[in-house]
Amino acid sequence: MNLRGLNYWWVFLVVAILAIMISVAVRNTPNTAVSIGDFQKDLQGQKIQSVTLIPEGPTTEARALLKDGKTVVSVRTLSNDPVLSTANLTKYGVNINIQPISNFNWWNLILPLTSVGVFILLILWMNRSARANSDAGVTQFSKSRAHVLTEGSIKLTFSDVAGCEEAKYELQEVVEFLRNPERFHALGARIPHGILLVGPPGSGKTLLAKAVAGEARVPFFSISGSDFVEMFVGVGAARVRDLFEQAKKAAPCIVFIDEIDAVGRKRGLNVGGGNDEREQTLNQLLVEMDGFESKHDIIILAATNRPDVLDNALLRPGRFDRQVVVDAPDVKGREQILRIHARKKPLDPSVD
């Protein structure tokens, strides 16, 4: 909402209220209201100096100035009342003034205009509020839905992951890079920006990605591939841009995309050959990964159990050019997993 413009409307509202108050004060000038009988008594007692007649349709208001020159009394009665007839008033030597019926009345002008102004002000204020809420909703709709875990908030480490020793060994280089990126930059070495974790469902790909962030003690952005895809064209691409903007500000960090095959499938396979929302989102993801510079120490980890359906542009060098296989654990690995889960459980000594 434009607060500067809203201040003008508040000024208008205050002026209108003041105008109404002034009009009411002018209209309600202190007069002593008397009955028609008392008015007639004052008239017969020769106490009235002059009378001003104000016709108001079927009624007439008479404002009488007494001979003391200070007191004004008023009476309202029917227009055809004989007490207020000119013949009756002149009989007692009263000066008569008659206000024309067409006399301009400020009250009749200000009240309708003020009411219309307040109504227009209310409509404009509601319109501004609705527009502000709508803009905020659209902006929020295009924001990334990634779950952000700040540095040090992940307590999970490689010691809490078992059954995938080969994968942990391959990811150790990523941990060293995130811990001390200047060391790699000084040697001219470049770590792959994208690492694809491939394995069957339930093999621990997501757990392994969190363990990498816990070992390196860096921020961790977690999002599912399906969170990018919406029915509105352009929303997914906007969310990708917002995600990577946040990641660049928090670098060094890890961006984890779970089930990347939901957005990274091969392009050109949809019915009709058109360019749908998913393909636009994938294009934006490819552009963002190409836009990384050496100063952006961001590692993209992605997980999938369907690497065969991924677009070739995602797997080319410079993007997800390294694949880490996370196989189902063997018997020894399953025993290690069981020991990890049983570390904080009270077990009987006889349990094998």
N, C-alpha and C positions, 0 to 999 in steps of 0.2 A: 504494500500500500504506500502511496506517495504521501508522506507525512507533511511535506511542504504544502501540497495542494489541499490537504485536509485542514490545515490551519486556517486557510481562507474561508472554508466552509464554517468553521467554528466562529470566526469573526462575524460572518453573515448571520449565523444563528443568534449570537449575542446581541447584535444590532436589532434584529427583528424582535427579540424579547423586550429590549429596552423601549422600542417603538410602541409595543403593545402596552407596556406599563405607563408610558407617557400619555398615550391616548386615553387609557382608563382614568388616569389622574385628571386629565383635562376635562373629560366627559363628566367625571364625578366631582365637579367643583362644589365645595361645601355650600349647600343651600339648606335652609330650614323648610322642610316639607310640612305643609299644613293641610287640613281638610278643607273642603269647599265651603263648609259652614264657617270656619274660622276666617277664611279668606273674605267671605261676605261681611263678617263682623268688622274686620279691619277696613273694608271698603266703606261701609256705612259710617264708621267712626272717623272718616277723613284722615286715616293714618298712611295711606298709600300715595306715593308721589307719582310713580310711573309703572306701567305694566308692559312687559314684552311678551307677545303671544307667539308661540312656536307651534304651528300646525304639524301634526304627525299622523296623517290619515284620518281615521275616525275619532282620534283624540286630539286634544290641544293641551300643551303645557304653558302655563302662565307663570312668569317670573316677575315678582313685584318688588320694587325698591321702596322701602318705607321712607317717610319724610325725615328720619334721622340721618339719611344718607349712607348708612352702613349696613343695615340689615336687609337681606334678600330672602324672601319667602317664595316658595313655589308650590303650585298645585296643578294636578293633572285631572282632567275631566273630559266628558264628551264634547265634541266640537260644537254641537248645537246647544250647549248649556247656556241659559239666559244670563247667568251671572257674569260670563265672560263676553257677553255681547258688547259691541262698541257703544250702543245706546246706553246700556247700564253703566259702563265705565265712564263715559263722558258726563253722565249725570252727576257724578261725584268729583268731577274736575281732575280726572286722572289722565296723564299723558300716555298715549297708546303707541307702541311700536310693534310692528308685525314682521316677523322673519318670513321671507318667501319660502314656499314649500320646496323649491328647487335648490335651496341653499346647500352648498357643498359640505359634506360631513366626512371628516378625516377618519373617523372610526369605521364607517362603512367601507372605506377604501383600504385601510391598513389591515383590518382583520382578514378579508379574503386573500389579499396578497401574501400576508404572512403565513396563512394556512397552506397556500399553494407552495410557497418557498420551502417551508418545513417538509412538506410531502416530497418535493423534488429532491431535497437534501437527503431524506431517508432512502429514496430509491437509488440515488447515486452512491450512497455509503454501502448499501447492500450489494450493489453491482461491483464496487471495488473489492469488497470482502470476498464475494464469490469468485472474482477473477484471481485474486491473490491466492485463495485456497486451491483453485484449479491449477494455477501455475506451479504451486508447491507440490500438488499431487503428481503433475506430469514430470517435474524434476525428480521427485522421489521415485517415480516409476522406472526411470532410466538409470538409477543408481545401482551399483554392484551389490549383489546379495551375498557376497563372500563373508564368511565368519573369520574375524580377525583375532588372532591370539598374539598378544604383545610379547616382547622379548622377555624371556625368563619365566613366562607363565606356563610353559610346557615342561612338566617334570619328567616326561617320558624320555628314556635314553635307549641306546642299543642293548644295554643289559636287561631291559624289559621286553626285548623281542628275541624270540628263539625260533629255530626251525628254518632260518634263511641266512645261513652264515655267508654264502657266496654273495648274496645281494648286499649284505651289510659291508662286506669287504669292498665291493665296487663303489658303494656310496660314501666310503670313508674319505675319498678324495674331495667330494662335495663339501663335507664337513670341514676339512682343512681349508678349503677355499673360502668358505663363509666366515671362518674364524679369523683368518689373516689374508684378506684379498690383496693387500699391498705387496705381500711376498710374491704372489703369482704375477702381479703386474710388473714388478721390478725385473722379473726373469723373462717378460714378454710372453708368458704362457696364457692361454685362454681356456677357460673351463666351458664345457658345453652348456648353452643356455637352457636346453630342454632335455630332460631325461624321462624316458617312458618306462613305467613299471608295468610289466606284462606278467600275467599269471591268472590262474583259475579263480573263481569267486571264493572268498574266504581264506585266501592264502596269506593275508596280512599286508597288503599293499598300502592301505591307508595308515595302518599302525606304523609301518616302516617310514612313511613320509613324515609323520609326526615325530618319530624318533630322531630323524635327521635334524629337524628344527630344534628339538630338545638338546641334542648334542652340540649344535652350533650356537645355541642361545640367540636366535634371530627371530623376528616376527614371522608369523605363519598365516598366510591367507588360504582359506579352504573354501572351495566352491564346487558344485556339481555341474557337469556339462549341460544337464537339462535346465539349469537355472538361467542359462543364456538365451534359450529359445523361447520366444513368445509369439502369439498370433499377430502382433503388430509389427510391421516391417520396420527395421531400424532400431528396435529396442535392444535386441541382443548385441548389436554392434556398439551401441552406446554403453551398455554394461561392461563390455570388454574394455573399451577406452577408459571408463571410470576405474575399473579394477587395476589396470596397469598404471594409471596416474597415481593411485594410492600406493601401489607397490614401489614406484620410483621414489616417492617421498620417504618410504620406510626402508630403503635399501641400506645394507644388504638384508635380503629376506628371501623367503620361499613362497612361491605361489603353487598351490596344489589343486589340480583340476581332476576331480574324480569322475569316472565314466566318461572320458573324453570322446568316446565313440558316438555319444549322443549329439555332439556338435561337429565332430571331425570326420564324419563319413565322406566317402568319395563324392565329389561334385559331379553334376550332370546326369545323375541317375534318377532324378525325380520325373514324374509323369509330365509329358509335354515339353520337357527340356528347359523350362523357365528357371529364373533365378529366385529362389524362395528365401525366406527369412533365415533359415539355417545356413545357407550358403553365404549370405552376407555376413553372418556372424563369424563363420569360418574365415572368410576373407579378411575381416578385421583382426582376427587372432593372428593370422599369418603376418599381416602388416606390423602389428605391435611387436611380434617376436623378432622381426627384421629390424625394427627401430631401436633395439637395444644398443647402447654404446658400451665401451669398456668400463666407463665410470658407473654404469648401472649394474651393480652386483646383485642381480636377481636370478635365482634358479627356478625354472619352471619344472615341477614334477607333475606328471600325469599318470593316471592309472587306467588300465583297460584290460578286459579279457578277450577282446576281439581286435587284435592288431591288424588282421587281414582286411578289415573294412575301412581303415583309416586312409585319408587322402594322401597321395604321394608327396604333395607339397609339405605336409606336416613332418614327413620322415626324412626330408632331404637334409644335407649338412647345413648347420647353422640354426636348425630348429630342433626337433626331437631326433637327433642323429645318434643318440646312445640309448640302447634298450637294456634294461636290467630285468632279468627273468626271476620272478618270485614263484618258485615251484611249491607244490604241496610238500609239507615236511615228511621226512622219512621217520623210521621208528625212533631213532635217537633224537631227532628234532621234536617229535611228539612228546617224548619223555621230558625234554627240557621245557617245553611249553607247559606241561603239567606241573613241573616244579615251580615255574614262575607263578602260576595261578594258585599254587598251594603254599606260597611263601608266608602269607599272613593268615593262614587257616590253621586252627588247632587240630592236629591230627594225632591219632593214637600211635604210640611207638611201633606197634605191630603192623602198621600199614606199609605195604610194599609198593 
